[in-house]
């Protein structure tokens, strides 16, 4: 059975790191249980790392830098590397979201998951499904 190919926006990881009760954390549990394949690119991983290691994020999540590194390492083990052969910029209003869309398009994602689906309205043009973590 082919696993759904999914790209996670950084805000999903932020929400999951702050609460074990929400849909974002449940989504990470589903990933860990191999219910879908998470797609990762170098720019996206660098974004995850930069955001999750911000002092305010570490304080809110209760994680240390070492714990965050371990989480990111585990994410890499669960995911599939996507090589960005083609950059689709500019497509979105927020330039920091471009790497999420590029990973999804280059990785042939089935769905892009974000807390802010309005930010990815352009993705419909590429027949890419965009959903919230609880959908």
Beta strands, then each sheet from edge to edge (+ up, - down):
strand 1: 4-8
strand 2: 36-40
strand 3: 80-81
strand 4: 111-113
strand 5: 129-131
sheet 1: 3+ 2+ 1+ 4+ 5+
end
